[in-house]
Amino acid sequence: MKKLIIVLTLASLLAFAGQALAHSPLMSCFDNGDGTVTCEGGFSDGSSASGVKIHVTDDGGKTLIETNMNQDSEVTFKKPASAYMVIFDGGEGHSVEVNGADIVE
């Protein structure tokens, strides 16, 4: 009986360990009112997004801008004249898309 309890306890710990380490990507973008947009990123566990790739694409999916978050987990870029999407590419299962139409002053 003790072995069964130990096995079940270890199985439970392993099952929940992945959830405890999981983190979700976060990104907010703001129109600066001067023809530029600033986006701030991070992860729900508080970890930095420094170095995370950012793609700005047109409505056809063509990449207009490709850059990385700076050491403060921010990026500023010139606002495209046409419809666009900002994509935070934190790796598989860790991406966020923000429609340019939703980025307002």
PyMOL commands that set and color helices and strands:
alter all, ss='L'
color gray80, all
select helices_A, chain A and resi 2-21+100-102
alter helices_A, ss='H'
color red, helices_A
select strands_A, chain A and resi 25-31+36-43+53-58+63-68+74-78+84-89+95-99
alter strands_A, ss='S'
color yellow, strands_A
deselect
rebuild
show_as cartoon
